[in-house]
Amino acid sequence: QVQLVESGGGLVQAGGSLRLSCAASGRTLSHNNVGWFRQALGKEREFVATISWDGGSTYYADSVKGRFTISRDNAKNTVYLQMNSLKPEDTAVYYCAADPTTPGLSSWPGDYDSWGQGTQVTGSS
C-alpha cells in the first residue's frame, strides 16, 4: 500500500476557496486512480471526485460538479482538490484514497485500498 497524507483543510466563509493536497510516500501514485471522499459528522462517507492514473479522465459527484476540480502532478506524487464556491454543506473531513486495480473510475470506497488520515474542511455561513 501507499501512504497518503492530506493537507490544506481549514475554515472558510461560504463562497470561498480551498485547495487540498494529497501527498504520497512509500511508492509512486502514478499507476493509481485517486479519489477524494468526505464524511460529515454523523453521516456516511461519500464520494467527491476521482482522477485516472494519467490525469486524462475525471469524475465528480453531482453535488460538487462545476465547483470542485481534481488534478494531479505525478512528478510530485501529489493529487489536488481545488474547491471553489464552498457551501456550509461542504463541511466534512476530506480523505484521499488510491485505487490500485479498478480499470475505470470508481465512486465506491471499497475499490480503494490506501487512505489518508483526513483533513477537516469547514464552510461557515
Contacts in CASP RR format, 6 or more apart in sequence:
PFRMAT RR
TARGET T0000
AUTHOR 0000-0000-0000
METHOD contacts of the structure
MODEL  1
QVQLVESGGGLVQAGGSLRLSCAASGRTLSHNNVGWFRQALGKEREFVAT
ISWDGGSTYYADSVKGRFTISRDNAKNTVYLQMNSLKPEDTAVYYCAADP
TTPGLSSWPGDYDSWGQGTQVTGSS
1 98 0 8 1.000
1 113 0 8 1.000
1 114 0 8 1.000
2 24 0 8 1.000
2 25 0 8 1.000
2 26 0 8 1.000
2 27 0 8 1.000
2 28 0 8 1.000
2 29 0 8 1.000
2 32 0 8 1.000
2 98 0 8 1.000
2 114 0 8 1.000
3 24 0 8 1.000
3 25 0 8 1.000
3 26 0 8 1.000
3 114 0 8 1.000
3 116 0 8 1.000
4 22 0 8 1.000
4 23 0 8 1.000
4 24 0 8 1.000
4 96 0 8 1.000
4 97 0 8 1.000
4 98 0 8 1.000
4 114 0 8 1.000
4 115 0 8 1.000
4 116 0 8 1.000
5 22 0 8 1.000
5 23 0 8 1.000
5 24 0 8 1.000
5 25 0 8 1.000
5 116 0 8 1.000
5 117 0 8 1.000
6 20 0 8 1.000
6 21 0 8 1.000
6 22 0 8 1.000
6 94 0 8 1.000
6 95 0 8 1.000
6 96 0 8 1.000
6 116 0 8 1.000
6 117 0 8 1.000
6 118 0 8 1.000
6 119 0 8 1.000
7 20 0 8 1.000
7 21 0 8 1.000
7 23 0 8 1.000
7 119 0 8 1.000
8 18 0 8 1.000
8 19 0 8 1.000
8 20 0 8 1.000
8 21 0 8 1.000
8 119 0 8 1.000
9 18 0 8 1.000
9 20 0 8 1.000
9 94 0 8 1.000
9 119 0 8 1.000
9 120 0 8 1.000
9 121 0 8 1.000
10 18 0 8 1.000
10 119 0 8 1.000
10 120 0 8 1.000
10 121 0 8 1.000
10 122 0 8 1.000
11 122 0 8 1.000
11 123 0 8 1.000
11 124 0 8 1.000
12 18 0 8 1.000
12 86 0 8 1.000
12 121 0 8 1.000
12 122 0 8 1.000
12 123 0 8 1.000
12 124 0 8 1.000
13 86 0 8 1.000
13 123 0 8 1.000
13 124 0 8 1.000
14 86 0 8 1.000
14 87 0 8 1.000
14 88 0 8 1.000
14 123 0 8 1.000
14 124 0 8 1.000
14 125 0 8 1.000
15 84 0 8 1.000
15 85 0 8 1.000
15 86 0 8 1.000
15 87 0 8 1.000
16 84 0 8 1.000
16 85 0 8 1.000
16 86 0 8 1.000
17 82 0 8 1.000
17 83 0 8 1.000
17 84 0 8 1.000
17 85 0 8 1.000
17 86 0 8 1.000
18 83 0 8 1.000
18 86 0 8 1.000
18 121 0 8 1.000
19 80 0 8 1.000
19 81 0 8 1.000
19 82 0 8 1.000
19 83 0 8 1.000
20 36 0 8 1.000
20 80 0 8 1.000
20 81 0 8 1.000
20 83 0 8 1.000
20 94 0 8 1.000
20 96 0 8 1.000
20 119 0 8 1.000
20 121 0 8 1.000
21 78 0 8 1.000
21 79 0 8 1.000
21 80 0 8 1.000
22 34 0 8 1.000
22 36 0 8 1.000
22 78 0 8 1.000
22 79 0 8 1.000
22 80 0 8 1.000
22 81 0 8 1.000
22 96 0 8 1.000
22 116 0 8 1.000
23 76 0 8 1.000
23 77 0 8 1.000
23 78 0 8 1.000
24 77 0 8 1.000
24 78 0 8 1.000
24 79 0 8 1.000
24 98 0 8 1.000
25 77 0 8 1.000
28 74 0 8 1.000
28 77 0 8 1.000
29 72 0 8 1.000
29 74 0 8 1.000
29 77 0 8 1.000
29 78 0 8 1.000
29 79 0 8 1.000
29 98 0 8 1.000
30 53 0 8 1.000
30 74 0 8 1.000
30 77 0 8 1.000
31 53 0 8 1.000
31 100 0 8 1.000
32 53 0 8 1.000
32 98 0 8 1.000
32 99 0 8 1.000
32 100 0 8 1.000
33 50 0 8 1.000
33 51 0 8 1.000
33 52 0 8 1.000
33 53 0 8 1.000
33 98 0 8 1.000
33 99 0 8 1.000
33 102 0 8 1.000
33 104 0 8 1.000
33 105 0 8 1.000
33 106 0 8 1.000
34 50 0 8 1.000
34 51 0 8 1.000
34 70 0 8 1.000
34 72 0 8 1.000
34 79 0 8 1.000
34 96 0 8 1.000
34 97 0 8 1.000
34 98 0 8 1.000
34 99 0 8 1.000
35 47 0 8 1.000
35 48 0 8 1.000
35 49 0 8 1.000
35 50 0 8 1.000
35 51 0 8 1.000
35 70 0 8 1.000
35 79 0 8 1.000
35 96 0 8 1.000
35 97 0 8 1.000
35 98 0 8 1.000
35 99 0 8 1.000
35 112 0 8 1.000
36 48 0 8 1.000
36 49 0 8 1.000
36 50 0 8 1.000
36 70 0 8 1.000
36 79 0 8 1.000
36 81 0 8 1.000
36 94 0 8 1.000
36 95 0 8 1.000
36 96 0 8 1.000
36 97 0 8 1.000
37 45 0 8 1.000
37 46 0 8 1.000
37 47 0 8 1.000
37 48 0 8 1.000
37 94 0 8 1.000
37 95 0 8 1.000
37 96 0 8 1.000
37 97 0 8 1.000
37 109 0 8 1.000
38 45 0 8 1.000
38 46 0 8 1.000
38 48 0 8 1.000
38 90 0 8 1.000
38 92 0 8 1.000
38 93 0 8 1.000
38 94 0 8 1.000
38 95 0 8 1.000
38 121 0 8 1.000
39 45 0 8 1.000
39 46 0 8 1.000
39 92 0 8 1.000
39 93 0 8 1.000
39 95 0 8 1.000
40 91 0 8 1.000
40 92 0 8 1.000
40 93 0 8 1.000
41 92 0 8 1.000
43 92 0 8 1.000
45 95 0 8 1.000
45 109 0 8 1.000
46 61 0 8 1.000
47 61 0 8 1.000
47 107 0 8 1.000
47 108 0 8 1.000
47 109 0 8 1.000
48 60 0 8 1.000
48 61 0 8 1.000
48 64 0 8 1.000
48 68 0 8 1.000
48 81 0 8 1.000
48 94 0 8 1.000
49 58 0 8 1.000
49 59 0 8 1.000
49 60 0 8 1.000
49 61 0 8 1.000
49 64 0 8 1.000
49 68 0 8 1.000
49 70 0 8 1.000
49 81 0 8 1.000
50 58 0 8 1.000
50 59 0 8 1.000
50 70 0 8 1.000
50 99 0 8 1.000
50 105 0 8 1.000
50 106 0 8 1.000
50 107 0 8 1.000
51 57 0 8 1.000
51 58 0 8 1.000
51 70 0 8 1.000
51 71 0 8 1.000
51 72 0 8 1.000
51 79 0 8 1.000
51 105 0 8 1.000
52 58 0 8 1.000
52 104 0 8 1.000
52 105 0 8 1.000
54 74 0 8 1.000
55 71 0 8 1.000
55 72 0 8 1.000
57 104 0 8 1.000
57 105 0 8 1.000
58 70 0 8 1.000
58 105 0 8 1.000
59 105 0 8 1.000
59 107 0 8 1.000
60 66 0 8 1.000
60 68 0 8 1.000
60 70 0 8 1.000
61 107 0 8 1.000
63 89 0 8 1.000
64 83 0 8 1.000
64 90 0 8 1.000
67 83 0 8 1.000
67 84 0 8 1.000
67 85 0 8 1.000
67 86 0 8 1.000
68 81 0 8 1.000
68 82 0 8 1.000
68 83 0 8 1.000
68 84 0 8 1.000
69 81 0 8 1.000
69 82 0 8 1.000
69 84 0 8 1.000
70 79 0 8 1.000
70 80 0 8 1.000
70 81 0 8 1.000
70 82 0 8 1.000
71 79 0 8 1.000
71 80 0 8 1.000
71 82 0 8 1.000
72 78 0 8 1.000
72 79 0 8 1.000
72 80 0 8 1.000
73 79 0 8 1.000
73 80 0 8 1.000
79 96 0 8 1.000
81 94 0 8 1.000
81 96 0 8 1.000
83 90 0 8 1.000
83 121 0 8 1.000
86 121 0 8 1.000
86 123 0 8 1.000
87 123 0 8 1.000
88 123 0 8 1.000
88 124 0 8 1.000
88 125 0 8 1.000
90 121 0 8 1.000
90 123 0 8 1.000
91 121 0 8 1.000
91 122 0 8 1.000
91 123 0 8 1.000
92 120 0 8 1.000
92 121 0 8 1.000
93 118 0 8 1.000
93 119 0 8 1.000
93 120 0 8 1.000
93 121 0 8 1.000
94 118 0 8 1.000
94 119 0 8 1.000
94 120 0 8 1.000
94 121 0 8 1.000
95 115 0 8 1.000
95 116 0 8 1.000
95 117 0 8 1.000
95 118 0 8 1.000
96 115 0 8 1.000
96 116 0 8 1.000
96 118 0 8 1.000
97 109 0 8 1.000
97 112 0 8 1.000
97 113 0 8 1.000
97 114 0 8 1.000
97 115 0 8 1.000
97 116 0 8 1.000
98 112 0 8 1.000
98 113 0 8 1.000
98 114 0 8 1.000
99 106 0 8 1.000
99 111 0 8 1.000
99 112 0 8 1.000
99 113 0 8 1.000
100 113 0 8 1.000
100 114 0 8 1.000
101 111 0 8 1.000
102 111 0 8 1.000
106 112 0 8 1.000
END
